[in-house]
């Protein structure tokens, strides 16, 4: 498993980024930067970790036996290839295609910029006002930004410019539930739920609340966000939030809102929606769903066929520093 993946990773190795991450790892572990850098490289080769995996999982302080218990990027990629038929990947990788297939699970207004007319674009921004722009095939929140509708004097020119940039989707701003906005109002705090479809139904493996920080529009790690584990049975947040640098918070450091012990509103509705959504494309069995909870309902933001493996394997989310590989064993065999 993973020889081709490993070769691709080595070909794309970014040494300057690796050194920067190693310096951060040195600060977090107290070990020399060169030691951390070589250990990061070894872990990439031996365990299939990314640099972010290495830091997020705290590999710098874990023995081999513990390192072997984690879902690393290489194993995550293998799960995607094994459980998801490649022919159907574009449905999830292209945001416009996803919106069309899963439109019944979406409340917000959205527009496919690659296919719309200038008149449709002008009407959309006039009725929507608060608009987010997304590259058609982006991930990790990369390239997402707001559109200042008041500065659009020429819709045709703006639409052409956005297409040239590779922006494929325009979406209405999603108003989140008051209880989640109280935790952090600047970003849309979403629920990530990982599911695998089996012969008898849907397995729910993990759920976390992703929480924004500062002025960032996104709640994910790349934007400085945090992650807190949710109990799938109760909807309660059962672990304090942690970011990729190891900072831990039971209350939000900026708003002072309680995180640990908070119950996710409308969680039963979230679970019911995902049970139905996971059956829509049965050829895609392994999905990480991003869910928004609103005052007026719940909706899917997107589905990921290779879900991020960091949020549910952070040290504060685990028991005895043991990763979550065991939960996936039966699907890999």
C-alpha positions in Angstrom: 0.0 0.0 0.0 1.2 3.5 -0.9 4.3 3.0 -3.1 3.0 5.3 -5.8 1.6 7.7 -3.3 5.0 7.8 -1.5 6.9 8.5 -4.8 4.5 11.4 -5.5 5.0 12.8 -2.0 8.8 12.7 -2.4 8.6 14.3 -5.9 6.6 17.2 -4.4 8.7 17.5 -1.2 9.1 21.2 -0.3 12.3 21.5 1.7 11.9 25.1 2.8 8.4 24.3 4.2 9.8 21.2 5.8 12.5 23.2 7.5 9.9 25.8 8.8 7.7 23.0 10.1 10.8 21.4 11.7 11.6 24.6 13.5 8.1 24.8 14.9 8.4 21.1 15.9 11.6 22.0 17.7 9.8 24.7 19.7 7.0 22.3 20.6 9.2 19.4 21.6 12.4 21.0 22.9 14.4 18.8 20.5 17.0 20.2 18.0 15.6 21.4 14.7 17.8 19.0 12.6 16.7 16.0 14.7 13.0 17.0 14.2 13.6 17.6 10.4 15.1 14.1 9.9 12.4 12.5 12.1 9.8 14.2 10.0 11.3 12.9 6.8 11.6 9.4 8.3 8.0 9.5 9.5 6.8 10.5 6.0 8.7 7.5 4.5 7.9 5.0 7.2 4.3 6.0 8.3 3.1 8.2 5.5 2.7 11.3 7.6 2.5 14.8 6.1 4.4 17.6 7.9 1.1 18.7 9.4 0.3 15.2 10.6 3.7 15.0 12.3 3.1 18.2 14.3 -0.6 17.8 14.9 -0.3 14.2 16.1 2.6 15.0 18.4 4.8 12.4 16.6 7.9 14.1 18.0 7.2 12.6 21.4 5.6 9.3 20.4 7.3 5.9 20.2 7.0 3.6 17.2 4.2 1.5 18.8 2.0 4.6 19.1 2.9 6.0 15.7 1.6 2.8 14.2 -1.9 3.5 15.6 -2.6 6.6 13.5 -4.5 7.2 10.3 -1.8 9.1 8.4 -2.2 10.8 5.1 -0.9 7.7 3.2 -3.5 5.4 4.9 -6.2 8.0 4.4 -5.4 8.1 0.7 -5.5 4.3 0.6 -9.0 4.4 2.2 -10.2 6.9 -0.4 -8.9 4.7 -3.3 -10.3 1.5 -1.8 -13.7 2.7 -0.8 -14.5 5.4 -3.4 -14.9 4.6 -7.1 -12.6 7.0 -9.0 -15.2 7.6 -11.7 -17.4 9.4 -9.1 -14.6 11.5 -7.5 -15.5 14.6 -9.7 -18.9 14.9 -8.0 -17.2 15.7 -4.8 -14.1 17.5 -6.1 -16.0 20.0 -8.2 -18.1 22.2 -6.0 -20.6 23.0 -8.7 -21.2 19.4 -9.5 -21.6 18.7 -5.8 -24.1 21.5 -5.4 -26.2 20.1 -8.2 -26.2 16.5 -6.9 -26.8 17.4 -3.2 -29.0 20.5 -3.8 -31.8 18.9 -1.6 -29.5 19.2 1.4 -28.5 22.8 0.7 -30.4 25.9 2.0 -28.2 28.7 0.9 -28.4 30.2 -2.6 -25.5 29.4 -4.9 -24.4 29.9 -8.5 -22.2 28.0 -10.9 -20.0 30.8 -12.3 -18.7 28.6 -15.1 -22.1 28.1 -16.6 -24.2 31.1 -15.6 -25.0 34.1 -17.8 -24.1 37.7 -17.0 -27.8 38.4 -16.2 -27.9 35.4 -13.8 -24.8 36.6 -12.1 -26.1 40.2 -11.8 -29.4 38.9 -10.3 -27.6 36.7 -7.9 -25.4 39.4 -6.4 -28.3 41.8 -6.2 -30.6 39.4 -4.2 -27.8 37.9 -2.1 -25.6 40.9 -1.1 -23.3 38.8 1.1 -21.4 36.6 -1.3 -18.5 34.1 -0.8 -16.4 33.1 -3.8 -14.8 29.6 -4.0 -12.5 28.0 -6.5 -14.3 25.1 -8.1 -11.8 22.5 -6.9 -10.2 24.0 -3.8 -9.8 22.3 -0.4 -8.8 23.4 3.1 -10.5 26.7 2.6 -7.8 27.8 0.1 -8.8 30.7 -2.2 -12.2 31.4 -0.5 -13.0 35.0 0.0 -15.8 37.5 0.2 -17.1 39.5 -2.8 -17.7 43.2 -2.2 -21.0 43.5 -4.0 -21.0 47.3 -3.7 -17.8 47.5 -5.8 -19.3 45.5 -8.7 -20.0 48.2 -11.3 -19.9 46.0 -14.3 -21.2 42.4 -13.7 -19.9 41.1 -17.1 -16.4 42.4 -16.4 -16.4 41.0 -12.8 -17.7 37.6 -14.0 -15.0 37.4 -16.7 -12.4 38.3 -14.1 -13.6 35.6 -11.6 -13.6 33.0 -14.3 -10.1 33.9 -15.3 -9.0 33.5 -11.7 -10.5 30.0 -11.5 -13.4 30.9 -9.2 -16.1 28.4 -9.9 -18.8 29.1 -7.3 -20.6 32.0 -5.7 -22.5 31.3 -2.5 -24.8 33.1 -0.2 -23.4 33.9 3.3 -24.6 31.2 5.7 -26.1 32.6 9.0 -25.1 30.1 11.7 -27.1 29.1 14.7 -27.0 31.7 17.5 -25.4 29.2 19.9 -22.5 28.5 17.6 -22.1 32.2 16.6 -21.7 32.9 20.4 -18.6 30.7 20.4 -17.0 32.6 17.5 -19.0 34.9 15.2 -16.5 35.7 12.5 -16.2 32.3 10.9 -18.9 29.7 10.1 -18.2 27.0 12.7 -18.9 23.8 11.0 -19.4 20.2 12.1 -17.1 17.6 10.4 -18.6 14.1 10.4 -16.8 11.1 8.9 -18.9 8.3 7.6 -18.4 5.0 5.8 -21.2 3.3 3.9 -21.3 -0.5 4.4 -23.7 -3.2 3.2 -26.2 -2.6 6.0 -26.2 1.2 6.3 -24.0 4.1 7.4 -21.2 3.9 10.0 -20.5 7.2 11.8 -16.9 7.2 12.8 -16.1 10.6 14.2 -17.6 14.0 14.6 -15.8 17.3 15.6 -16.8 20.9 15.8 -14.4 23.1 13.9 -14.1 26.5 15.5 -12.7 29.7 14.0 -10.2 32.2 15.5 -9.5 35.9 15.1 -10.7 37.5 11.9 -10.3 34.4 9.7 -13.4 33.6 7.6 -12.6 29.8 7.7 -12.8 27.5 10.7 -10.1 25.0 9.5 -6.6 24.4 10.6 -5.0 26.3 7.7 -6.8 29.4 8.9 -5.7 28.9 12.6 -8.9 27.1 13.6 -9.5 24.6 16.4 -11.2 21.2 16.6 -13.2 19.7 19.5 -14.6 16.1 19.6 -18.3 15.6 19.6 -19.9 12.5 21.1 -21.9 11.0 18.2 -24.6 9.6 20.5 -25.4 12.7 22.5 -24.1 15.7 20.4 -22.0 16.9 23.4 -18.5 18.3 23.0 -16.5 15.9 25.1 -13.0 17.2 24.6 -11.5 20.7 24.8 -10.6 22.4 21.5 -7.1 22.2 20.1 -5.3 23.8 17.1 -2.5 22.2 15.0 0.1 23.9 17.2 -1.0 22.1 20.4 -2.8 25.0 22.0 -5.8 23.7 24.1 -8.9 25.6 25.0 -12.0 24.6 27.1 -13.4 28.1 26.5 -12.8 30.2 23.4 -9.8 32.4 24.0 -11.4 35.5 22.4 -15.1 35.3 23.1 -14.9 33.5 26.5 -17.7 31.1 25.3 -17.8 27.6 26.8 -16.6 24.9 24.4 -16.1 21.8 26.5 -19.5 20.3 27.5 -21.5 22.3 25.0 -24.3 20.5 23.2 -24.5 21.0 19.4 -28.0 22.4 18.5 -30.1 20.4 16.1 -27.7 17.5 16.3 -30.4 14.9 15.7 -31.3 16.7 12.5 -27.6 16.7 11.4 -27.3 13.0 11.9 -30.6 12.3 10.0 -29.5 14.4 7.1 -26.2 12.7 6.8 -27.8 9.3 6.9 -29.8 10.3 3.8 -27.0 12.2 2.0 -24.5 9.3 2.4 -26.8 7.1 0.2 -27.1 9.6 -2.7 -23.9 8.4 -4.4 -23.4 4.8 -3.1 -20.2 4.4 -5.2 -18.5 6.9 -2.8 -18.5 5.2 0.6 -15.9 7.2 2.6 -16.9 10.8 3.1 -16.1 13.7 5.5 -19.1 15.9 5.6 -19.0 19.6 6.6 -22.3 20.7 8.1 -23.7 24.1 9.0 -26.2 24.4 11.8 -28.6 27.4 11.3 -31.5 28.7 13.4 -33.8 27.6 10.6 -32.3 24.1 9.8 -29.2 22.3 8.9 -27.4 22.1 5.6 -24.3 20.5 3.9 -21.5 22.8 3.0 -19.4 20.1 1.2 -18.4 16.5 1.2 -14.8 15.4 1.1 -13.7 12.0 -0.4 -10.4 12.1 1.5 -11.4 13.7 4.8 -8.8 15.5 6.8 -7.4 13.1 9.4 -5.9 15.7 11.8 -9.0 17.0 13.7 -10.0 13.8 15.3 -6.5 12.6 16.1 -5.1 15.5 18.0 -3.5 14.6 21.3 -6.4 16.1 23.4 -9.0 14.2 21.4 -7.4 10.8 22.0 -7.1 8.3 24.8 -3.6 7.4 25.9 -2.0 9.0 22.8 -3.4 6.2 20.7 -4.5 7.0 17.1 -7.8 5.9 15.5 -6.4 3.4 13.0 -8.3 0.5 14.8 -11.6 2.1 13.8 -10.7 1.7 10.1 -9.1 -1.7 10.2 -12.0 -3.7 8.9 -12.4 -1.3 5.9 -8.7 -1.7 5.0 -8.7 -5.5 5.1 
